[in-house]
Amino acid sequence: MTSRRRVGLVATLLLVSGCAQRGVVSGPPSDTGAGTWWAVGVAIAAAILVLAALIVLPAWREGGSVLAAGVLGLQAAGAAVGAAILLGAAYQGAHVLTRPPGSEAARSLLSISGLDGSKRGFFVLMAGMVLVLGGLLVTVLALAARFAADRDPLERVLACGTLALEALLSVTAIVVWVVGYQHLPVLIMAAALPVFVVGSVACWPRQEATQPELGYNDGHG
């Protein structure tokens, strides 16, 4: 990845984090229209697409798995954007605690979450967990996406294993959904099962013929 791409990646993450901090401070007004939320959704989707392209395209080789690399790249980019938003929310939540009780914090993360705001360490712990777990998740997904974009058999097997593990998590989500834990994240994970299965099959390295097949005349002179 070139220095220009690295700068673009860092700038995008800082922009998303800054927007998250601003949203936590002021909160959306009660009369926010659907157009505003559509604009926010489009901006987040654009950031994810750009980050996914920065992850996958530098590692792309002819013969790479388009589907597997795309799925893993989008997941890595989505995890990075989500981590940036959570970091911004954690920072702003801890920052709100230093403000006077009567300041403009009514719409802050504290009031939204129902926390009393008496323990600043909660937000520090939240930021630390996001950095460690989110960083690990982004690293694994980004590496798997780059592996899927290459032709190396070992790398393709590792990328296929990542998708297979996600397929297993989707099966678990289906079981959890059936037993009654019917929430949107569980539904999304369960619905993604076909994508993970097809992606893992498409990513599996295929043995290419190294010698041309012998015809009748080649074998018998």
NORJOJO-V527362 format. One record per backbone hydrogen bond with DSSP energy under -1.0 kcal/mol. NH is the residue of the N-H (numbers start at 1). CO is the residue of the C=O. If there is no record, write none. Layout:
NH_CO, NH_CO
//
This chain:
6_2, 7_3, 8_4, 9_5, 10_6, 11_7, 12_8, 13_9, 14_10, 15_11, 16_12, 17_13, 18_14, 19_15, 20_16, 21_17, 22_18, 23_19, 24_20, 25_21, 26_22, 27_23, 32_29, 37_33, 38_34, 39_35, 40_36, 41_37, 42_38, 43_39, 44_40, 45_41, 46_42, 47_43, 48_44, 49_45, 50_46, 51_47, 52_48, 53_49, 54_50, 55_51, 56_52, 57_53, 59_56, 60_57, 61_149, 64_61, 65_148, 69_65, 70_66, 71_67, 72_68, 73_69, 74_70, 75_71, 76_72, 77_73, 78_74, 79_75, 80_76, 81_77, 82_78, 83_79, 84_80, 85_81, 86_82, 87_83, 88_84, 89_85, 90_86, 91_87, 92_88, 93_89, 94_90, 95_91, 96_92, 98_95, 99_96, 103_100, 105_103, 108_105, 112_108, 113_109, 114_110, 122_119, 124_120, 125_121, 126_122, 127_123, 128_124, 129_125, 130_126, 131_127, 132_128, 133_129, 134_130, 135_131, 136_132, 137_133, 138_134, 139_135, 140_136, 141_137, 142_138, 143_139, 144_140, 145_141, 146_142, 147_143, 148_144, 149_145, 150_147, 156_152, 157_153, 158_154, 159_155, 160_156, 161_157, 162_158, 163_159, 164_160, 165_161, 166_162, 167_163, 168_164, 169_165, 170_166, 171_167, 172_168, 173_169, 174_170, 175_171, 176_172, 177_173, 178_174, 179_175, 180_177, 181_176, 182_180, 183_181, 187_183, 188_184, 189_185, 190_186, 191_187, 192_188, 193_190, 196_192, 197_193, 198_194, 199_195, 200_196, 201_197, 202_198, 203_199, 219_215, 220_216, 221_217
//
